[in-house]
């Protein structure tokens, strides 16, 4: 999967947010707030194919966390991004 074209990570008032931009996202009328870790993961996979295991590996490389916790968090994040319409196959 990939992040859909037209979604941009920005910093607004010190907060990381994803917004839709361009004709592809003309009907996307919200901002998605990301915490620091989610924003970092977004920037790591932007423009690349990835899945939950990719995010798990990134989390394990950066943080002192168990594989079980990293895997659970990565899967939850992928599910959330997918349910918001931010991802494409």
Buried (B, 14 or more C-beta within 10 A) or exposed (E): BBBBEBBEBEEEEEEBBBBBBEEEBEEBEEEBEBEEBBBBBBEBBEEEEBEBEBBBBBBBEEEEEEEEEBBEBBBEBBEEBEEEBBBEE
